[in-house]
Amino acid sequence: MAMLGQASGGFTESSSSLRLLHVGVRNSTGVLADDAFTQTNPVGTILAGQSAATYATNSPQVATSVLGVLSGSVAFTRPQTAEGGNNEIGGLGFATVSGVATVVGDLRAGQTNCVGVRPIGIFINHAAGYSFENTPALASSKSPYVSAQGTYANSLFETVRPSSVSTNVTYLVGNTLVSSINGFLISLEGSTAASDCYNGASAETIGILKMVSDSAQDEIMYDQRI
């Protein structure tokens, strides 16, 4: 079922995917890495033999025509100079990791060039966005993200497994939400390869799923844990 209450078309007609229900911290301390404005979505991590066109067809909630990190996608640290530098943040579209051969399953296998690349929150707005939209991120090199708990509804999440772009991801209430290889939310229980893009450690919990999407509401709702 959908959440209780009524709403106008206000939030469903927005280009933003993240809806703040009980906000934690709106964090704007990080500076966007250059590729946060230029990465493709998905970020080029479709595995060999899979079709990006099929992924786009089966994932209509992903703004594949928009460059840069998307509203509702995961914000990551960039501690190494090659991937950005001190206090820079972005998605998973940086050159030394996109499309690498060591990607396993729907999540990233740990790689030396991913050391310190850790999820820290969820971006509120698109960085580059659509043409003719107000784009404050381009002017300020900042894109606020939500961190430090909170409850959110998010329409940007993996509906098909990136490792098999025609296989649906199963979501159940209570699932652990982590980052996919594209930097979008995905159910850990509905994924393959339980590792993230940093240091080969187990995938870091981003949220606990409270409501799955259905025909009445195309968002997932979750309590955030970072």
Secondary structure, 3 states (H helix, E strand, C coil): CCCCCCCCCCCCCCCCCEEEEEEEEEECCCEECHHHHCCCCCCCCCCCCCCHHHHHHHCCCCCCCCCCCCCCCEEEECCCHHHCCCCEEECCCCCCCCCCCCCECCECCCCHHHCCCCEEEEECCCCCCCCCCCCHHHHHCCCCEEEEEEEEEECCECCEECCEEEEECCCCCCCEEEECCCCCEEECCCCCCCCCCCCCCCCCCCEEEEECCCCCCCCEEEEECC
